Amino acid sequence: MEKEALANNDNQLKKVKDEYAILSLLFGAKDNSSEVFVWKLIGNTKHLGQVRIESIRKMRNDFCIIPAEGQDRAVQDLMSGQNFVDLYIPESALLLRCDVKQTDAPFRYYLKIPEFVAQVERRKSFRLNTYESSEVKVSFGKSVPLPRPMSQYFLKDCFDVSPGGFSFFVSKMEAKFFRLQDPIAALEIKAGKWSTNADAEIVMIREIEPDEFNGLSYKVWRVSCKFTKIDQISRKYLEKFIFERIKDELNVINS
């Protein structure tokens, strides 16, 4: 993988030029349904719109982004009349500038796969996660019927959070309480003095091995959940919480 280091204050950006590596990063973001943000500097303020990668067409050298729920107008305003667009993928600390190939506003936007991307060094990345800072916590009760009925109360630091859901780590002993498509009812999610109740469903469970980047001392399971019931006021609060974080991260990364 060809990488070129870029000095950027206290952060280390790596310019990735390898075509295969760029495709792998894009496919990873698509397969993980990672949050992706279109951003644009207007005056001295960074404006954001949330999207996700819907498809990647390697033979046509392009990929398609679609607005997240409720983001159609924001994304359309940011994309209108643009020859290129800046994207930020917090989960992988990835910055991209892509030429716009085709616009089917407000539903789909086709972008050229860039010749290079910039990635913040993982040890110093400002990813959209709250695990290290313990900013967001989730608590709930969970039961399993087999092999024998068991119930347990969980209080977990969220690994990441978005208006659509959240994820957290569990140990090997705890993993037996979690299965794909399991509902989690009447959970409480807290961020500082703010809290709300919601229902969720488990959409992905993934083993995470310790490595030099994640700081884990043993294997864990990352449980990803989507909200199935959450009031609009709480969803809007989470949108604001996430967007303000991302704006701060972009200010630091691009300073």
Contacts in CASP RR format, 6 or more apart in sequence:
PFRMAT RR
TARGET T0000
AUTHOR 0000-0000-0000
METHOD contacts of the structure
MODEL  1
MEKEALANNDNQLKKVKDEYAILSLLFGAKDNSSEVFVWKLIGNTKHLGQ
VRIESIRKMRNDFCIIPAEGQDRAVQDLMSGQNFVDLYIPESALLLRCDV
KQTDAPFRYYLKIPEFVAQVERRKSFRLNTYESSEVKVSFGKSVPLPRPM
SQYFLKDCFDVSPGGFSFFVSKMEAKFFRLQDPIAALEIKAGKWSTNADA
EIVMIREIEPDEFNGLSYKVWRVSCKFTKIDQISRKYLEKFIFERIKDEL
NVINS
1 16 0 8 1.000
1 18 0 8 1.000
1 20 0 8 1.000
1 21 0 8 1.000
2 16 0 8 1.000
2 17 0 8 1.000
2 18 0 8 1.000
2 21 0 8 1.000
3 14 0 8 1.000
3 15 0 8 1.000
3 16 0 8 1.000
3 17 0 8 1.000
3 18 0 8 1.000
4 14 0 8 1.000
4 15 0 8 1.000
4 17 0 8 1.000
5 12 0 8 1.000
5 13 0 8 1.000
5 14 0 8 1.000
5 15 0 8 1.000
6 12 0 8 1.000
6 13 0 8 1.000
6 14 0 8 1.000
6 15 0 8 1.000
6 118 0 8 1.000
7 13 0 8 1.000
8 253 0 8 1.000
8 254 0 8 1.000
8 255 0 8 1.000
9 252 0 8 1.000
9 255 0 8 1.000
10 124 0 8 1.000
11 120 0 8 1.000
11 121 0 8 1.000
11 124 0 8 1.000
11 126 0 8 1.000
11 252 0 8 1.000
11 253 0 8 1.000
12 120 0 8 1.000
12 121 0 8 1.000
12 124 0 8 1.000
13 95 0 8 1.000
13 118 0 8 1.000
13 119 0 8 1.000
13 120 0 8 1.000
13 121 0 8 1.000
13 253 0 8 1.000
14 118 0 8 1.000
14 119 0 8 1.000
14 120 0 8 1.000
14 121 0 8 1.000
15 116 0 8 1.000
15 117 0 8 1.000
15 118 0 8 1.000
16 22 0 8 1.000
16 25 0 8 1.000
16 116 0 8 1.000
16 117 0 8 1.000
16 118 0 8 1.000
16 119 0 8 1.000
17 115 0 8 1.000
17 116 0 8 1.000
22 113 0 8 1.000
22 114 0 8 1.000
22 116 0 8 1.000
22 117 0 8 1.000
23 56 0 8 1.000
23 58 0 8 1.000
23 113 0 8 1.000
25 89 0 8 1.000
25 92 0 8 1.000
25 94 0 8 1.000
25 117 0 8 1.000
25 119 0 8 1.000
26 53 0 8 1.000
26 56 0 8 1.000
26 63 0 8 1.000
26 113 0 8 1.000
27 56 0 8 1.000
28 34 0 8 1.000
28 92 0 8 1.000
29 36 0 8 1.000
29 53 0 8 1.000
29 89 0 8 1.000
29 91 0 8 1.000
29 92 0 8 1.000
29 94 0 8 1.000
30 52 0 8 1.000
30 53 0 8 1.000
30 54 0 8 1.000
30 55 0 8 1.000
30 56 0 8 1.000
30 63 0 8 1.000
32 91 0 8 1.000
33 52 0 8 1.000
34 52 0 8 1.000
34 53 0 8 1.000
34 89 0 8 1.000
34 90 0 8 1.000
34 91 0 8 1.000
34 92 0 8 1.000
35 50 0 8 1.000
35 52 0 8 1.000
35 68 0 8 1.000
35 89 0 8 1.000
35 90 0 8 1.000
35 91 0 8 1.000
35 128 0 8 1.000
35 162 0 8 1.000
35 242 0 8 1.000
36 50 0 8 1.000
36 51 0 8 1.000
36 52 0 8 1.000
36 53 0 8 1.000
36 65 0 8 1.000
36 87 0 8 1.000
36 88 0 8 1.000
36 89 0 8 1.000
37 48 0 8 1.000
37 49 0 8 1.000
37 50 0 8 1.000
37 51 0 8 1.000
37 87 0 8 1.000
37 88 0 8 1.000
37 89 0 8 1.000
37 90 0 8 1.000
37 246 0 8 1.000
38 48 0 8 1.000
38 49 0 8 1.000
38 50 0 8 1.000
38 51 0 8 1.000
38 65 0 8 1.000
38 75 0 8 1.000
38 78 0 8 1.000
38 79 0 8 1.000
38 85 0 8 1.000
38 86 0 8 1.000
38 87 0 8 1.000
39 46 0 8 1.000
39 47 0 8 1.000
39 48 0 8 1.000
39 49 0 8 1.000
39 78 0 8 1.000
39 86 0 8 1.000
39 87 0 8 1.000
39 88 0 8 1.000
39 246 0 8 1.000
39 250 0 8 1.000
40 46 0 8 1.000
40 47 0 8 1.000
40 78 0 8 1.000
40 82 0 8 1.000
40 85 0 8 1.000
40 86 0 8 1.000
41 47 0 8 1.000
46 247 0 8 1.000
46 250 0 8 1.000
46 251 0 8 1.000
47 74 0 8 1.000
47 77 0 8 1.000
47 78 0 8 1.000
48 74 0 8 1.000
48 78 0 8 1.000
48 243 0 8 1.000
48 246 0 8 1.000
48 247 0 8 1.000
49 67 0 8 1.000
49 68 0 8 1.000
49 71 0 8 1.000
49 74 0 8 1.000
49 75 0 8 1.000
49 78 0 8 1.000
50 67 0 8 1.000
50 68 0 8 1.000
50 71 0 8 1.000
50 74 0 8 1.000
50 75 0 8 1.000
50 163 0 8 1.000
50 243 0 8 1.000
51 65 0 8 1.000
51 66 0 8 1.000
51 67 0 8 1.000
51 68 0 8 1.000
51 71 0 8 1.000
51 75 0 8 1.000
51 87 0 8 1.000
51 109 0 8 1.000
52 65 0 8 1.000
52 66 0 8 1.000
52 68 0 8 1.000
53 63 0 8 1.000
53 64 0 8 1.000
53 65 0 8 1.000
54 64 0 8 1.000
54 65 0 8 1.000
54 66 0 8 1.000
54 108 0 8 1.000
55 63 0 8 1.000
55 64 0 8 1.000
56 62 0 8 1.000
56 63 0 8 1.000
56 64 0 8 1.000
56 113 0 8 1.000
57 63 0 8 1.000
57 64 0 8 1.000
58 113 0 8 1.000
61 112 0 8 1.000
61 113 0 8 1.000
62 101 0 8 1.000
62 102 0 8 1.000
62 110 0 8 1.000
62 111 0 8 1.000
62 112 0 8 1.000
62 113 0 8 1.000
63 110 0 8 1.000
63 111 0 8 1.000
63 113 0 8 1.000
64 108 0 8 1.000
64 109 0 8 1.000
64 110 0 8 1.000
64 111 0 8 1.000
65 87 0 8 1.000
65 108 0 8 1.000
65 109 0 8 1.000
65 111 0 8 1.000
66 107 0 8 1.000
66 108 0 8 1.000
66 109 0 8 1.000
67 74 0 8 1.000
67 75 0 8 1.000
67 76 0 8 1.000
67 106 0 8 1.000
67 107 0 8 1.000
68 163 0 8 1.000
69 163 0 8 1.000
69 164 0 8 1.000
72 106 0 8 1.000
72 107 0 8 1.000
73 106 0 8 1.000
75 106 0 8 1.000
75 109 0 8 1.000
76 105 0 8 1.000
76 106 0 8 1.000
78 85 0 8 1.000
79 85 0 8 1.000
79 100 0 8 1.000
79 103 0 8 1.000
79 105 0 8 1.000
79 109 0 8 1.000
80 105 0 8 1.000
82 100 0 8 1.000
83 99 0 8 1.000
83 100 0 8 1.000
84 97 0 8 1.000
84 98 0 8 1.000
84 99 0 8 1.000
84 100 0 8 1.000
85 97 0 8 1.000
85 98 0 8 1.000
85 100 0 8 1.000
85 109 0 8 1.000
85 111 0 8 1.000
86 95 0 8 1.000
86 96 0 8 1.000
86 97 0 8 1.000
87 94 0 8 1.000
87 95 0 8 1.000
87 96 0 8 1.000
87 97 0 8 1.000
87 98 0 8 1.000
87 111 0 8 1.000
88 94 0 8 1.000
88 95 0 8 1.000
88 96 0 8 1.000
88 246 0 8 1.000
88 249 0 8 1.000
88 250 0 8 1.000
89 96 0 8 1.000
90 126 0 8 1.000
90 127 0 8 1.000
90 128 0 8 1.000
90 129 0 8 1.000
90 246 0 8 1.000
90 249 0 8 1.000
91 127 0 8 1.000
91 128 0 8 1.000
91 129 0 8 1.000
91 160 0 8 1.000
92 119 0 8 1.000
92 127 0 8 1.000
93 119 0 8 1.000
93 120 0 8 1.000
93 122 0 8 1.000
93 125 0 8 1.000
93 126 0 8 1.000
93 127 0 8 1.000
93 253 0 8 1.000
94 117 0 8 1.000
94 118 0 8 1.000
94 119 0 8 1.000
95 117 0 8 1.000
95 118 0 8 1.000
95 119 0 8 1.000
95 120 0 8 1.000
95 253 0 8 1.000
95 254 0 8 1.000
96 114 0 8 1.000
96 117 0 8 1.000
96 118 0 8 1.000
97 114 0 8 1.000
98 111 0 8 1.000
98 112 0 8 1.000
98 113 0 8 1.000
98 114 0 8 1.000
99 111 0 8 1.000
99 112 0 8 1.000
99 114 0 8 1.000
100 109 0 8 1.000
100 110 0 8 1.000
100 111 0 8 1.000
100 112 0 8 1.000
101 110 0 8 1.000
101 111 0 8 1.000
101 112 0 8 1.000
102 109 0 8 1.000
102 110 0 8 1.000
103 109 0 8 1.000
103 110 0 8 1.000
104 110 0 8 1.000
120 126 0 8 1.000
120 253 0 8 1.000
122 213 0 8 1.000
123 213 0 8 1.000
126 248 0 8 1.000
126 249 0 8 1.000
126 252 0 8 1.000
126 253 0 8 1.000
127 160 0 8 1.000
128 160 0 8 1.000
128 162 0 8 1.000
128 242 0 8 1.000
128 245 0 8 1.000
128 246 0 8 1.000
128 249 0 8 1.000
129 158 0 8 1.000
129 159 0 8 1.000
129 160 0 8 1.000
130 136 0 8 1.000
130 157 0 8 1.000
130 158 0 8 1.000
130 159 0 8 1.000
130 160 0 8 1.000
130 161 0 8 1.000
131 157 0 8 1.000
131 158 0 8 1.000
131 159 0 8 1.000
131 160 0 8 1.000
131 169 0 8 1.000
134 157 0 8 1.000
135 158 0 8 1.000
135 191 0 8 1.000
135 192 0 8 1.000
136 157 0 8 1.000
136 158 0 8 1.000
136 161 0 8 1.000
136 166 0 8 1.000
136 189 0 8 1.000
136 190 0 8 1.000
136 191 0 8 1.000
137 155 0 8 1.000
137 156 0 8 1.000
137 157 0 8 1.000
137 158 0 8 1.000
137 189 0 8 1.000
137 190 0 8 1.000
138 154 0 8 1.000
138 155 0 8 1.000
138 156 0 8 1.000
138 158 0 8 1.000
138 166 0 8 1.000
138 168 0 8 1.000
138 187 0 8 1.000
138 188 0 8 1.000
138 189 0 8 1.000
138 190 0 8 1.000
139 153 0 8 1.000
139 154 0 8 1.000
139 155 0 8 1.000
139 156 0 8 1.000
139 187 0 8 1.000
139 188 0 8 1.000
139 190 0 8 1.000
140 153 0 8 1.000
140 154 0 8 1.000
140 184 0 8 1.000
140 185 0 8 1.000
140 186 0 8 1.000
140 187 0 8 1.000
140 188 0 8 1.000
141 151 0 8 1.000
141 152 0 8 1.000
141 153 0 8 1.000
141 154 0 8 1.000
141 184 0 8 1.000
141 187 0 8 1.000
142 151 0 8 1.000
142 152 0 8 1.000
142 153 0 8 1.000
142 154 0 8 1.000
142 177 0 8 1.000
142 178 0 8 1.000
142 182 0 8 1.000
142 184 0 8 1.000
143 149 0 8 1.000
143 150 0 8 1.000
143 151 0 8 1.000
143 152 0 8 1.000
143 177 0 8 1.000
144 150 0 8 1.000
144 176 0 8 1.000
144 177 0 8 1.000
144 179 0 8 1.000
150 177 0 8 1.000
152 174 0 8 1.000
152 177 0 8 1.000
154 170 0 8 1.000
154 174 0 8 1.000
154 177 0 8 1.000
156 168 0 8 1.000
156 169 0 8 1.000
156 170 0 8 1.000
157 168 0 8 1.000
158 166 0 8 1.000
158 167 0 8 1.000
158 168 0 8 1.000
158 189 0 8 1.000
159 166 0 8 1.000
159 167 0 8 1.000
159 168 0 8 1.000
159 169 0 8 1.000
159 222 0 8 1.000
160 166 0 8 1.000
160 167 0 8 1.000
161 189 0 8 1.000
161 191 0 8 1.000
161 238 0 8 1.000
161 241 0 8 1.000
161 242 0 8 1.000
162 238 0 8 1.000
162 242 0 8 1.000
163 235 0 8 1.000
163 238 0 8 1.000
163 239 0 8 1.000
163 242 0 8 1.000
164 226 0 8 1.000
164 227 0 8 1.000
164 230 0 8 1.000
164 235 0 8 1.000
164 238 0 8 1.000
165 200 0 8 1.000
165 224 0 8 1.000
165 225 0 8 1.000
165 226 0 8 1.000
165 227 0 8 1.000
166 189 0 8 1.000
166 200 0 8 1.000
166 224 0 8 1.000
166 225 0 8 1.000
167 204 0 8 1.000
167 222 0 8 1.000
167 223 0 8 1.000
167 224 0 8 1.000
167 225 0 8 1.000
168 222 0 8 1.000
168 223 0 8 1.000
169 208 0 8 1.000
169 220 0 8 1.000
169 221 0 8 1.000
169 222 0 8 1.000
169 223 0 8 1.000
170 177 0 8 1.000
170 178 0 8 1.000
170 220 0 8 1.000
170 221 0 8 1.000
170 223 0 8 1.000
171 218 0 8 1.000
171 220 0 8 1.000
171 221 0 8 1.000
172 219 0 8 1.000
172 221 0 8 1.000
174 221 0 8 1.000
175 205 0 8 1.000
175 221 0 8 1.000
178 202 0 8 1.000
178 205 0 8 1.000
178 221 0 8 1.000
178 223 0 8 1.000
179 202 0 8 1.000
179 205 0 8 1.000
180 202 0 8 1.000
180 203 0 8 1.000
180 204 0 8 1.000
180 205 0 8 1.000
181 201 0 8 1.000
181 202 0 8 1.000
181 203 0 8 1.000
182 201 0 8 1.000
182 202 0 8 1.000
183 199 0 8 1.000
183 200 0 8 1.000
183 201 0 8 1.000
183 228 0 8 1.000
184 199 0 8 1.000
184 200 0 8 1.000
184 201 0 8 1.000
184 202 0 8 1.000
184 225 0 8 1.000
185 199 0 8 1.000
186 197 0 8 1.000
186 199 0 8 1.000
187 197 0 8 1.000
187 198 0 8 1.000
187 199 0 8 1.000
187 200 0 8 1.000
188 195 0 8 1.000
188 196 0 8 1.000
188 197 0 8 1.000
189 195 0 8 1.000
189 196 0 8 1.000
189 197 0 8 1.000
189 198 0 8 1.000
191 241 0 8 1.000
194 237 0 8 1.000
196 230 0 8 1.000
196 231 0 8 1.000
196 234 0 8 1.000
196 237 0 8 1.000
198 227 0 8 1.000
198 229 0 8 1.000
198 230 0 8 1.000
198 231 0 8 1.000
198 234 0 8 1.000
199 227 0 8 1.000
199 228 0 8 1.000
199 229 0 8 1.000
199 230 0 8 1.000
200 225 0 8 1.000
200 226 0 8 1.000
200 227 0 8 1.000
200 228 0 8 1.000
201 225 0 8 1.000
201 226 0 8 1.000
201 228 0 8 1.000
202 223 0 8 1.000
202 224 0 8 1.000
202 225 0 8 1.000
203 224 0 8 1.000
203 225 0 8 1.000
203 226 0 8 1.000
204 222 0 8 1.000
204 223 0 8 1.000
204 224 0 8 1.000
205 221 0 8 1.000
205 222 0 8 1.000
205 223 0 8 1.000
205 224 0 8 1.000
206 221 0 8 1.000
206 222 0 8 1.000
206 224 0 8 1.000
207 219 0 8 1.000
207 220 0 8 1.000
207 221 0 8 1.000
207 222 0 8 1.000
208 214 0 8 1.000
208 216 0 8 1.000
208 219 0 8 1.000
208 220 0 8 1.000
208 221 0 8 1.000
208 222 0 8 1.000
209 216 0 8 1.000
209 219 0 8 1.000
210 216 0 8 1.000
210 217 0 8 1.000
210 218 0 8 1.000
210 219 0 8 1.000
227 235 0 8 1.000
END
